[in-house]
Amino acid sequence: MQAGRFDEAVDWLQSAHQIAMELGTGYWMQLVDGNLGWAYYQLGDDEKALEQFLDAEKNAARLGDIRDELKWITTAGYVYHDSGDKDRAAQSYRQALFLARQIDSKEDTVNALEDLARVSVETGKLDEASAYLDQVTSMERASGKGLSGYVTLTQGMLAVARHQYQQSETLFRSVQHDLASPTTTRLGAGIELAELFELEGNIKAAEQTYKATLATFESARAQLRNENSRLPFAANATGIYDHYIHLLVEQGRGEEALAAADQSRARTLAQGLGIAESKTTYHPSTLNPRQIAQSSGATLLFYWLGRQHSYLWAITPEKIALFPLPAQKEIAARVERYRKALLDAEDPLQTGNEDGQALYQLLVAPAAKLIRSDSPVMILADGALNQLNFETLLAPGPGVSPHVTAKAGAGAHYWIDDQTLLSAPSLELLAAARPAAGGNRNLLLLGNPVTASAEYPSLPLFGLEMTQISRHFAARHAAVFAGQQATPAAYLTSNPAQYAYIHFVSHAIASRVDPLDSAIILSGTTFSGVKTGEESYKLYAREIMQHPIDARLVTISACYGSGTRSYAGEGLVGLSWAFLRAGAHNVIGALWEVSDDSTPRLMDALYQGLADGQNPATALRRAKLSILHSPGRFRAPYYWAPFQIYTRR
């Protein structure tokens, strides 16, 4: 940890955690939990970090260990601070200051004062901030220590707030060049310095500073060894990209802003596929977005959600148009409300759901004139938009359903009636797309497993779906593993790279804490030489990634196949992401729980479309439309909309 190799630290700490559990030692448990939290925090994984900090704080308090209790209270405050909850952060820091003075710890007192100074500057309480900093300076001078980079950064922020620009520039530069300061502190100094230059109207210096700060980030990222570390670490650059993109847009350089935004996207996925190399400096790609739209045969809608400014780039073979959008918070709130309505099995078309209509007006309507009805639309989502199926948005005008009779009536229809939609990770991945090798129609079908536990019961319609899918393939072209034969080992040893279509009919779990622990639930293995116990019936995302495939389509007919955890730049990470990472060209995964009643019908229609020569996106859309425009409850989006197709073409 002291060397800044936090991904390696996680490995050692997880081993220490296991030993502490076996020994049953409360002291070591809280120490390991807290240090794990710090490693996750430095890697940008705030969610995991907060969980570890709160567990450590609770255990330290139970043991009466005040010093460690205040340490974990403080670090939890860092997470609250980063999430924008300044009041809760300040509360944590004040509590830590009280405990530090209670045990007469000068070091912990200084740390708490530093943190209170920072949050006071950010909330405009400049006199309070100055008083806290004066106390820190006095204590550090008395001890013979120099000021930390964190304190110097806070002093610079206070100087900016007081319009002392020359002093603040000097302070920010000193932090930038202090290699003893953590990477996150140096990145913070870079953002502050660039914003200072913007404030002074020195746009050239601001741009150079943003690029230099991104280079610092890239250098740190290049040292990380694996996906577990790279995925959350990207969050450390989100604020830098956000400010830089806005600067470029304000300068009328929209296409450069698009290139910068794409530079932040799907980096871990692209590196895993060998499409992008690890970088130690910042160099945005020189892609031709219009050419990518041409080769994709689609209109591309590329979104960037920023804290204060969001953007949509609509890309066609003829032009690139840029549209401003509301701030991330407003869009995310509408997405969350609309998603809740969908999961409650509401039919937004019947109820005239306001969020469904507003989201269409915000996210699609600005670019509507550029979208052709005879070509698909690829959504390159960002942030909360990764949880939204755009097909469910309510477009204005009459639809074609004969079953709409309530509020929305002829005034709206689901956007799926107009367009074939796909989700794509980045322009870079689309530009690197190559067709799947060979023209075979081989199918690998696994499912209807023997019940692994009461938590994952076997469902009668599993067997029906397996039968319906296999009917669309000649027996010689289908490898079917059902019941006790449907094991993780069967998939891993079947040479999955030889199949054009791979389909799973089973339960699945999506791990939010560690998305690469998401798994497809299959039958347990009973013979020796392979994993046993609980592990034997789970096909993990991290295993899927390690077995290359070249499938035209992978379908995960299970709940939450798309995952539940979204990472900055990478989108939802789970089973769908893992199959893309393994080499699949298209993956169908679910954004929420799937219906046992409607899913077999949808999948049967999907494979009939594929047999008729339709591409996967068209076949999936037509299968959904057959359910949407049928009478009865299945026309609600809850039943047809969870499945989304992810493509890298």
HELIX and SHEET records of a PDB file:
HELIX    1   1 PHE A    6  LEU A   23  1                                  18    
HELIX    2   2 GLY A   26  GLN A   42  1                                  17    
HELIX    3   3 ASP A   46  LEU A   63  1                                  18    
HELIX    4   4 ILE A   66  ASP A   82  1                                  17    
HELIX    5   5 LYS A   86  GLN A  102  1                                  17    
HELIX    6   6 LYS A  106  GLU A  122  1                                  17    
HELIX    7   7 LEU A  126  SER A  143  1                                  18    
HELIX    8   8 GLY A  149  ALA A  161  1                                  13    
HELIX    9   9 TYR A  165  GLN A  176  1                                  12    
HELIX   10  10 THR A  183  GLU A  200  1                                  18    
HELIX   11  11 ILE A  203  ALA A  222  1                                  20    
HELIX   12  12 GLU A  227  PHE A  233  1                                   7    
HELIX   13  13 ALA A  234  ALA A  237  5                                   4    
HELIX   14  14 THR A  238  GLU A  250  1                                  13    
HELIX   15  15 GLY A  254  GLN A  263  1                                  10    
HELIX   16  16 ARG A  267  GLY A  272  1                                   6    
HELIX   17  17 PRO A  289  SER A  296  1                                   8    
HELIX   18  18 GLN A  328  LEU A  343  1                                  16    
HELIX   19  19 PRO A  348  THR A  351  1                                   4    
HELIX   20  20 GLU A  354  LEU A  363  1                                  10    
HELIX   21  21 ALA A  365  LEU A  370  5                                   6    
HELIX   22  22 GLY A  383  GLN A  387  5                                   5    
HELIX   23  23 PHE A  390  THR A  392  5                                   3    
HELIX   24  24 GLY A  409  GLY A  411  5                                   3    
HELIX   25  25 TRP A  415  ASP A  417  5                                   3    
HELIX   26  26 LEU A  427  ALA A  431  1                                   5    
HELIX   27  27 PRO A  460  SER A  470  1                                  11    
HELIX   28  28 ALA A  475  HIS A  477  5                                   3    
HELIX   29  29 PRO A  488  LEU A  492  1                                   5    
HELIX   30  30 PRO A  496  GLN A  498  5                                   3    
HELIX   31  31 PRO A  515  ASP A  517  5                                   3    
HELIX   32  32 GLY A  533  TYR A  537  5                                   5    
HELIX   33  33 ALA A  541  MET A  545  1                                   5    
HELIX   34  34 LEU A  575  ALA A  582  1                                   8    
HELIX   35  35 THR A  599  ALA A  611  1                                  13    
HELIX   36  36 PRO A  616  LEU A  628  1                                  13    
HELIX   37  37 ARG A  633  ARG A  635  5                                   3    
HELIX   38  38 PRO A  637  TRP A  640  1                                   4    
SHEET    1   A 5 ILE A 320  LEU A 325  0                                        
SHEET    2   A 5 SER A 310  ILE A 315 -1                                        
SHEET    3   A 5 THR A 299  TRP A 304 -1                                        
SHEET    4   A 5 VAL A 377  LEU A 380  1                                        
SHEET    5   A 5 LEU A 421  SER A 423  1                                        
SHEET    1   B 2 LEU A 394  PRO A 396  0                                        
SHEET    2   B 2 ALA A 412  TYR A 414 -1                                        
SHEET    1   C 6 ALA A 478  GLY A 483  0                                        
SHEET    2   C 6 LEU A 443  PRO A 449  1                                        
SHEET    3   C 6 TYR A 501  VAL A 505  1                                        
SHEET    4   C 6 LEU A 553  SER A 557  1                                        
SHEET    5   C 6 ASN A 586  ALA A 590  1                                        
SHEET    6   C 6 PHE A 643  THR A 647 -1                                        
SHEET    1   D 3 HIS A 507  ILE A 509  0                                        
SHEET    2   D 3 ALA A 519  ILE A 521 -1                                        
SHEET    3   D 3 LYS A 538  TYR A 540 -1                                        
SHEET    1   E 2 ARG A 565  TYR A 567  0                                        
SHEET    2   E 2 GLY A 571  VAL A 573 -1                                        
END                                                                             
